[in-house]
Amino acid sequence: MNKALKYHLNHFNITFVMTTFVALVLRKASITRKKRTMEYYFSKTLDATFDEAVQRITDGIKTEGFGIISEINLHEKLKEKLGVNFKKYRILGACNPGYVYKALMIEDKIGTMLPCNVVVIDQGNGRTEVSAVNPVASMMAIQNNDLESILLEITEKLKRAIESL
């Protein structure tokens, strides 16, 4: 093979590799941007009283294998600590022990991101909004691909619980 042909083939290979590399970097950047704009919650507004909505979501997440391990009555806490009268707002800490265990075996600091929060908000006029965190969006800061399948499963379960209301 003559020198000119070798030069052109080598130049072509380098150009091809560089072009492919740039395309992959741009694709990853595009995917990363899309992930960063992902909704951090999903929600549904119900024609129900506040207490009915709390009971319905509690039952709904139990159906999906979760339990409530914490409950914060923000309406009462804000009144107690700041003397303000805020609408009824409850934060429910939802936990599925099986998934927590699996996640902890992969990433032991994931406890800083738990439990999965569900909020119930009185929007007035007999309407109550129920929202749940999107685990995939909330855990994007964790750089561990081994968690992905667990997070997707948890996300689907929480979505079903919200959609079933």
C-alpha positions in Angstrom: 0.0 0.0 0.0 1.5 3.3 -1.0 2.1 6.2 1.5 -0.6 8.5 0.1 -3.3 5.8 0.4 -2.1 4.9 4.0 -2.3 8.5 4.9 -5.8 9.0 3.6 -7.1 5.8 5.2 -5.5 6.7 8.5 -6.9 10.3 8.3 -10.3 8.8 7.4 -10.2 6.4 10.4 -9.3 9.3 12.8 -12.0 11.5 11.4 -14.6 8.7 11.7 -13.6 8.0 15.3 -13.7 11.6 16.2 -17.0 12.2 14.5 -18.5 9.2 16.3 -17.1 10.3 19.6 -18.6 13.8 19.2 -21.9 12.3 18.2 -22.0 10.1 21.3 -21.0 13.1 23.5 -23.8 15.2 22.0 -26.3 12.4 22.4 -25.4 11.9 26.1 -25.7 15.6 26.7 -29.1 15.6 25.0 -30.2 12.7 27.2 -28.8 14.4 30.3 -30.7 17.6 29.5 -33.9 15.6 29.0 -33.5 13.9 32.3 -32.9 17.2 34.1 -36.2 18.5 32.8 -38.1 15.4 34.0 -41.0 16.2 36.3 -40.0 15.6 39.9 -43.5 14.5 40.9 -46.7 13.1 39.5 -50.1 14.1 40.9 -53.8 13.9 40.7 -56.5 16.2 41.9 -59.6 14.5 43.5 -63.1 15.6 44.2 -62.7 14.5 47.8 -62.2 15.9 51.3 -58.7 16.1 52.7 -59.2 13.2 55.1 -60.8 11.0 52.4 -57.8 11.7 50.1 -55.3 10.8 52.9 -57.1 7.5 53.4 -57.4 6.7 49.7 -53.7 7.3 49.0 -52.7 5.4 52.2 -54.8 2.4 50.9 -53.5 2.8 47.4 -49.8 2.7 48.3 -50.5 -0.3 50.6 -51.9 -2.1 47.5 -48.5 -1.5 45.9 -46.5 -2.9 48.8 -45.7 0.4 50.6 -46.4 1.5 54.2 -46.5 4.9 55.8 -43.5 5.2 58.1 -43.7 9.0 58.8 -46.4 11.6 58.7 -46.0 15.4 58.9 -49.0 17.6 59.4 -47.5 20.7 57.9 -50.7 22.7 58.6 -50.3 22.1 62.4 -46.5 22.5 62.4 -46.5 25.8 60.7 -49.2 27.0 63.1 -47.2 25.8 66.1 -43.8 27.1 64.9 -44.7 30.2 63.0 -48.2 31.1 64.1 -49.4 31.0 60.5 -52.6 29.5 59.2 -51.6 27.4 56.2 -53.9 25.1 54.2 -54.2 21.5 55.1 -51.0 19.9 53.9 -49.7 16.5 54.9 -46.4 14.8 54.0 -46.6 11.0 54.1 -43.3 9.1 54.1 -43.9 5.9 52.0 -41.6 3.0 52.2 -41.4 -0.5 50.6 -39.0 -2.4 52.8 -38.0 -4.9 50.1 -37.0 -2.2 47.7 -35.2 -0.2 50.5 -33.1 -3.3 51.3 -32.2 -3.9 47.7 -31.2 -0.3 47.2 -29.2 -0.2 50.4 -27.2 -3.3 49.2 -26.3 -1.4 46.1 -25.8 2.1 47.5 -25.6 2.4 51.3 -25.9 6.2 51.4 -29.3 6.1 49.6 -31.0 6.4 53.0 -30.3 10.2 52.7 -33.0 10.2 49.9 -35.6 8.1 51.7 -38.5 7.7 52.2 -40.5 8.4 49.1 -42.7 11.4 49.9 -46.4 11.7 49.1 -48.1 15.0 49.8 -51.8 15.6 50.2 -52.9 19.2 49.8 -56.3 20.7 50.4 -56.9 22.9 47.3 -60.3 24.2 48.6 -63.8 23.8 47.3 -63.8 20.0 48.0 -60.8 19.4 45.9 -57.6 17.7 47.2 -54.4 17.2 45.3 -52.2 14.1 45.9 -48.7 14.1 44.6 -45.8 11.6 44.9 -42.1 12.1 44.3 -40.7 10.7 41.0 -37.9 8.5 42.4 -36.1 8.5 39.1 -36.0 12.3 38.9 -35.2 12.7 42.6 -32.3 10.3 42.6 -30.5 11.6 39.4 -27.7 12.9 41.6 -26.7 9.4 42.5 -24.3 8.1 40.0 -25.0 4.3 40.2 -26.6 2.6 37.2 -27.3 -0.5 39.3 -30.2 1.4 40.9 -32.0 2.1 37.7 -34.2 -1.0 37.6 -35.2 -0.6 41.2 -36.1 3.1 40.7 -38.1 2.3 37.6 -40.1 -0.3 39.5 -40.8 2.0 42.5 -41.8 4.8 40.1 -44.3 2.6 38.4 -45.8 1.5 41.7 -46.2 5.0 42.9 -47.7 6.1 39.6 -50.2 3.3 39.8 -51.1 4.3 43.4 -51.7 7.9 42.3 -53.6 7.0 39.1 -55.9 4.6 41.0 -57.3 7.4 43.2 
